[in-house]
Amino acid sequence: MAEVHALDDYYLAISLLITIGYQLFFFAIAFSLKFDKLTDFAGGTNFIVLAIITLAFSGHHDARQIVVSIFIMLWGARLSGFLLFRIIKTGKDDRFDDKRDKFFPFLGFWVFQMFWVWTVSLPVTVLNSPNITQYPQPAFGTGRDIAGIIFFAIGFFMESVSDVQKYGFRSKPENKGKVCDIGLFTISRHPNYFGEIIIHFGIYMIAVSPAAYGYVTGAAYNALSATVLGAIFLTVLLMFVSGLNLQERPGAKKRYESGNHFESYKIYTERTSILIPFPPQLYVHMPTILKRTIFLEFPMYVFDPAKHADQDKVREREIEEGQRDRQDLHRESEAQLIDAERSQG
């Protein structure tokens, strides 16, 4: 098949237009029917659509293009499939409770999803474009290719396994409210995030090989190198926008104020790395300065009850617990009296 030149020779415009159209199609369904089940499915499968179209358009199907295209399709298929399964089980997505009936706030999420898909797909999109395939390509199997494959394999394993482990843990009624500290969650509090990050740095490492080894030059070299923005954007998103920052301090605050296994959660955070997998036996003794720097547990994630807790909620909870304790004690005393009367009778 001859290569296709569509709007620009990096496939940036055509991939953006496809993404906008794809997301708006699913947005129309979700908003009209107030249907949450297709939201994440639309995001994950969009990666598959872009990879297939840009690879088909390129007309040059060397091993490197095929590998990175398959990698991002595998990741997108697993992610969308798992999230679809989870939302079918749970019934609705709580993220949209305050947006589902509001056109522009709900559309805002989908616009952000468009940008996420388009940006994270950049390494595959640009590698498959005519401005890159016009150059000779290094034989597949360079050091960067091998490193990228290793990154992808480790990341895919960690993200897939940890998602299943966490879902299985939370599905058991006896684990309600408890800290998930099994499997991969013993070495990282967010192994799925770590896996997703290194997946995309792995894809980038493979895609950038033609530029890194000097086969691609000029503007094409700059374009291919700049696709690292996809992996960087994803990392920033997970660490500072919609990932760790929404789960760490807010999660600890909620546990503390409600009295929901906070002490066990505190012990868990002290011995378990926030993101980078590390043996808990060593991490628990790690100096705080290393945890806050090398291991990325920045102060913005740390919960201090004196500074961050709503003390009124804590007092209300303590009063309620005190009342329940007194009621339990009263019932226990009555039961003992009844038993004593029966034994005397």
N, C-alpha and C positions, 0 to 999 in steps of 0.2 A: 504493500500500500504506500502511495506517495504521501509525503508529509503535507500537512494542512497548515496554511498560514491564516490564522484567525484573529483579526483585529490588531494584534501586536505579536512580535516574534518571541515573546517570553510567555505567552498564554496567560498573562495577568488579567487582561480585560475579559476574555472569554470565560475564564474560571470564576471571575467575580460575578459576571452576569448569570452564569449557571447557578452559582451559589445563591444569589439573590432570588432568582426564580424558584429554585427548589425550596428554600426556606419560606418564601411567601405562600407557596402552595400549601405547605403543611400548617403555616400560621392561620390561613383561611379556614382550614378544617378545625384546628384546635379552638379558635376563637368562636366560630359559628356554633360548634357543638359542645363547647365548654369541655373539651376532651383532652386530658393530660397525657394520655398514653403514647402519643406520637412525638412528643417534644424532643426527648433525648434520642429517640430512634432517628428522627430527621437529621440531627447533628451528626451522629456516627455514620449513617449511610451516605451522607453528603461527601465524606472523604473517599468512599468507594467510587462514587460517581465521577468525581474529579480525576482520580487516578486512572480509571478506565478510559475516560474521554481523552485526557492528555496523552496517555500512552498510545491510544489508537491514532490520534492525530499526528504523532511524532513521525511515524513511518520508519523509525530506526529503533528496533527492539533489541538492543544489546543487553547483556546479562545484568548490568548495573541498573538500567532503567526498569527491567522486569522485577529485580529483587526489591528495590525501594517501593515500587508500585504495589507489589504483593504485600510487603510489610505493612504499609499504611492501610491497605485493604483488610488485612488480618486484624489489625488493631481496631479499625472502625467497625468491622463486623462483630468482633467480640464485645466491644464496648456497647454498641447499640443493642445487641442481642441480650446482654446481661441487664442493661437498664430497662429494656422493654419487659423482660421477665419480672424484674423487681416491681415495676409500676403496676403490672397486671395483678401481682400478688397483694400489693398495698392498696390499690384502688385509685389513689390520687396523689398528686405532687404538692406537698405543703408549700413549696416555694412560690406558688402562684395564687395562694389564697387571697392575697390583697391586690392581685393584678388580673385575675381570670376574667372579670367582668368589665375591665377598663381597657379600651382599645389601645391607646397610646402607651401606657405603662407595659401592657402585655406585648405589644409590638416591639417595645424597646429591648426586651429580652431576646427576641428573634433577630433583631438587627445586630445585637452583640454576638449572637451565635453565628451569624453570617461572617462577621469579622474574624471570629475564632477559627472557623473552618478554613476560610480563605488564607489566613496568615499561617496557620500550622501546616497547611498543605504546600506551602511555598517550595520547600526543597524538591518535592516530587514534581510539582508543576513546572518549575524552571528547568530541572534536569531533562524533562521530556520535551522541552521547547526547541524550535528550529535554531535559535541562536546558540544553543549548546550542542545540539546534535550535528551541526555543520562542521564541528571540529573533530579530529581524530580522538578516540577515547582510549585511556589506558586499559590494559587487559584487566578483567575483573579478578580480584584476589590480592589487591594491594594491602599494605598494612592498615590503612584507614578502613578499607572494606571489611577486613577481618575484625578490627576493633568495633566497627559499627554493628556487625552481626552479633558479636558477643554482647554489646550493650543492649541490642534489641531483644536477644534471647533472655537475658537476665531480667530486663524490664517487663517483658511480656509474661514471664513466669511469675514475677512478684505481683504484678497488677492482677492477673487472672486468679491466682491462688488466694491472695488476700481478700479479694472481693467475695469469693466463695466462702472462705473461712468466716468473714464478718457476717455475711448473710446467714450462714448456718448457726452461728452463735446467737444472733439476735432473734432467730426464728423460734428458739426454745423459750417457752414461758418462764422457766425457772431462772433465765438469765436477764429478765427484764430489769433495766436500770444498771446492771452490773458493767464493770469495765471489761472490754474485750481484750484479753491478754493471752490469747492462744496463738499457736502457729507463728506466722511471720510477725504478728503484733507483739511478740516478745522481744524482737530486735529493733522494731521501729513502730512509732505510734501511727504512722501513716505510710505503710509499705506500698499501698496502691498509688499514692502520689509520687513516691520515689520511683516506682516502676514506670509510670507514665512519662516522667521527665526524662529518664535515660533512654526510653524507647525513641523519643523524638531527637535526642542528641545523637543516638545511634543512626537513625535514618539520615540525619544531616551529614554525619561523618562519611557515610557511603556516597551520598549525592555530591558532596563537594570534592571528591577525589580528582575529577578531571581538572579542576582549577588548582587544587593543592599540588598536583604533580606537573603543572605547567603546560598541560595540553590545551587548556582554554585560556585565552588572553583578552586584554582590553576590557570593554564594557561587559562582555559576557562573563569574564572572570569576576568582576565586581558584583554582577547580579547573582551569580551562583554562590559566592561567598556571603553575600548579604542575606541569603535565605536562612541563616542561623537565627534571624529574627523570629522565625516560627517557634523554635525550641525555647528561645529566651522569653517570648511572649507567654508561652504555656507555663514556664517556670514562674514568672511574675504573677500570672493568674492564680496558680495553685498556692503560692506562698503569701501573696499580699492582697488578693482581690476576693476570690470566692472559695478558698481552701482553708489553709491553716488559720488565717486570721478570723474566720467565722466559726472555727471549731475549738481552738485551744482556750483562749481566755473566756469567751462566751460560754463554752461548754463547762469549764471549771466553775464559773460564776453560777450557772444554773444548778450544778450539783451542790455547791456550797449552800446556796440560799434555800434549796429544797431539802437538804439533808440526804441527798441521794448518793450513797456510797462515796462521799467526798474523800474520806480518809484513805480508802483503798485506791482511789484515783490519784491522790497526791503521791502515794508511795509508788504507783505505776509510773508517773511522770518523772519521778526522781531517778528511777532505774532504767528508763527506756528512752532512747534517742528519739527526738521529735520527727526526724525525716531519714537521715542517713543510717542504714542498718549497722548496729554495733552490739557486741555482747553486753547484756545487762549487768553481768558481774563486774565488768570493767567500767561501764558508763556510770554506775551509781557512785563510784569513787572519783569520777572525773572532776577536776577543779571547775568551779562555776564559770570562770573566764573562758575556758575551752568550750563549754557547753553553749555559751552565749555567742561564740564567734565561729570556730571551726565546725561545730555541729549545728549551727544555724538556729538555735533556740533563742531568738532575739527577745529583748525585753518586752516588745509589743505582744508576745504570746504568753507571757508569764502572768499568772493570776495572784494578786495579793489581796486577801480578804479585807484587810484594813483599808485599802485604797479603792477597791473595785466592787465590793459587795454592797448591796442595798441592805443596810442594817435593819431597817424597818421590816423587811420581808423575813430576815433572820429571826427577829424578835417574835413576829407573828407565828412563824413556824415553831419556835421554841415554846410559845404559850399553848399552841394547839397540841404539841407533843406532851406537854405537862398535863393538860386536861385529859388526854387519852390515857396517860399513865395512871392518873388518879382514878379514872373510870375503870381501868383494868384492875387496879388494886381493890377498888370497891367491889367489883364483881367477884374477884377472887376471895375477898373476905366473906361475902354473902354465901358463896359456894362452900366455904369452910364451915360456916355456921350451920348451913343446911345439913352438911355431912355429919357435923357433931350432934345435931338434934336427932338425926336418923339413928346414929350409933347408940345414943342414950335411950331412944324409944325401943 
